[in-house]
């Protein structure tokens, strides 16, 4: 089975999900787009993912020494 993939917005909403995620989680595409990521990933799960991604994005925008 392919890897399940969810794409989250910074507000914790689910922007998209691949077929493997839909099958694993047992939701249709329309259903999963209506669910908050916390409901799918568990309490604190979405916040943790968003926080880690935000730190990575912030670190990649820093200027490198010349």
MODELLER restraints for C-alpha pairs under 7 A, 6 or more apart:
rsr = mdl.restraints
at = mdl.atoms
rsr.add(forms.Gaussian(group=physical.xy_distance, feature=features.Distance(at['CA:2:A'], at['CA:20:A']), mean=6.05, stdev=0.5))
rsr.add(forms.Gaussian(group=physical.xy_distance, feature=features.Distance(at['CA:3:A'], at['CA:20:A']), mean=6.28, stdev=0.5))
rsr.add(forms.Gaussian(group=physical.xy_distance, feature=features.Distance(at['CA:4:A'], at['CA:18:A']), mean=6.44, stdev=0.5))
rsr.add(forms.Gaussian(group=physical.xy_distance, feature=features.Distance(at['CA:4:A'], at['CA:20:A']), mean=4.71, stdev=0.5))
rsr.add(forms.Gaussian(group=physical.xy_distance, feature=features.Distance(at['CA:4:A'], at['CA:21:A']), mean=4.10, stdev=0.5))
rsr.add(forms.Gaussian(group=physical.xy_distance, feature=features.Distance(at['CA:5:A'], at['CA:17:A']), mean=5.67, stdev=0.5))
rsr.add(forms.Gaussian(group=physical.xy_distance, feature=features.Distance(at['CA:5:A'], at['CA:18:A']), mean=5.56, stdev=0.5))
rsr.add(forms.Gaussian(group=physical.xy_distance, feature=features.Distance(at['CA:5:A'], at['CA:21:A']), mean=5.71, stdev=0.5))
rsr.add(forms.Gaussian(group=physical.xy_distance, feature=features.Distance(at['CA:6:A'], at['CA:14:A']), mean=6.88, stdev=0.5))
rsr.add(forms.Gaussian(group=physical.xy_distance, feature=features.Distance(at['CA:6:A'], at['CA:16:A']), mean=5.89, stdev=0.5))
rsr.add(forms.Gaussian(group=physical.xy_distance, feature=features.Distance(at['CA:6:A'], at['CA:17:A']), mean=4.49, stdev=0.5))
rsr.add(forms.Gaussian(group=physical.xy_distance, feature=features.Distance(at['CA:6:A'], at['CA:18:A']), mean=6.81, stdev=0.5))
rsr.add(forms.Gaussian(group=physical.xy_distance, feature=features.Distance(at['CA:6:A'], at['CA:21:A']), mean=6.90, stdev=0.5))
rsr.add(forms.Gaussian(group=physical.xy_distance, feature=features.Distance(at['CA:7:A'], at['CA:14:A']), mean=5.95, stdev=0.5))
rsr.add(forms.Gaussian(group=physical.xy_distance, feature=features.Distance(at['CA:7:A'], at['CA:15:A']), mean=5.39, stdev=0.5))
rsr.add(forms.Gaussian(group=physical.xy_distance, feature=features.Distance(at['CA:7:A'], at['CA:16:A']), mean=5.16, stdev=0.5))
rsr.add(forms.Gaussian(group=physical.xy_distance, feature=features.Distance(at['CA:7:A'], at['CA:17:A']), mean=6.25, stdev=0.5))
rsr.add(forms.Gaussian(group=physical.xy_distance, feature=features.Distance(at['CA:8:A'], at['CA:14:A']), mean=4.58, stdev=0.5))
rsr.add(forms.Gaussian(group=physical.xy_distance, feature=features.Distance(at['CA:8:A'], at['CA:15:A']), mean=5.40, stdev=0.5))
rsr.add(forms.Gaussian(group=physical.xy_distance, feature=features.Distance(at['CA:9:A'], at['CA:15:A']), mean=6.17, stdev=0.5))
rsr.add(forms.Gaussian(group=physical.xy_distance, feature=features.Distance(at['CA:10:A'], at['CA:50:A']), mean=6.16, stdev=0.5))
rsr.add(forms.Gaussian(group=physical.xy_distance, feature=features.Distance(at['CA:12:A'], at['CA:36:A']), mean=6.40, stdev=0.5))
rsr.add(forms.Gaussian(group=physical.xy_distance, feature=features.Distance(at['CA:12:A'], at['CA:37:A']), mean=5.58, stdev=0.5))
rsr.add(forms.Gaussian(group=physical.xy_distance, feature=features.Distance(at['CA:12:A'], at['CA:46:A']), mean=6.16, stdev=0.5))
rsr.add(forms.Gaussian(group=physical.xy_distance, feature=features.Distance(at['CA:13:A'], at['CA:36:A']), mean=5.20, stdev=0.5))
rsr.add(forms.Gaussian(group=physical.xy_distance, feature=features.Distance(at['CA:13:A'], at['CA:37:A']), mean=5.59, stdev=0.5))
rsr.add(forms.Gaussian(group=physical.xy_distance, feature=features.Distance(at['CA:14:A'], at['CA:33:A']), mean=5.47, stdev=0.5))
rsr.add(forms.Gaussian(group=physical.xy_distance, feature=features.Distance(at['CA:14:A'], at['CA:36:A']), mean=6.61, stdev=0.5))
rsr.add(forms.Gaussian(group=physical.xy_distance, feature=features.Distance(at['CA:14:A'], at['CA:37:A']), mean=5.84, stdev=0.5))
rsr.add(forms.Gaussian(group=physical.xy_distance, feature=features.Distance(at['CA:15:A'], at['CA:33:A']), mean=6.43, stdev=0.5))
rsr.add(forms.Gaussian(group=physical.xy_distance, feature=features.Distance(at['CA:16:A'], at['CA:33:A']), mean=6.73, stdev=0.5))
rsr.add(forms.Gaussian(group=physical.xy_distance, feature=features.Distance(at['CA:22:A'], at['CA:28:A']), mean=6.09, stdev=0.5))
rsr.add(forms.Gaussian(group=physical.xy_distance, feature=features.Distance(at['CA:22:A'], at['CA:29:A']), mean=6.66, stdev=0.5))
rsr.add(forms.Gaussian(group=physical.xy_distance, feature=features.Distance(at['CA:37:A'], at['CA:46:A']), mean=5.58, stdev=0.5))
rsr.add(forms.Gaussian(group=physical.xy_distance, feature=features.Distance(at['CA:38:A'], at['CA:44:A']), mean=6.52, stdev=0.5))
rsr.add(forms.Gaussian(group=physical.xy_distance, feature=features.Distance(at['CA:38:A'], at['CA:45:A']), mean=6.00, stdev=0.5))
rsr.add(forms.Gaussian(group=physical.xy_distance, feature=features.Distance(at['CA:38:A'], at['CA:46:A']), mean=5.13, stdev=0.5))
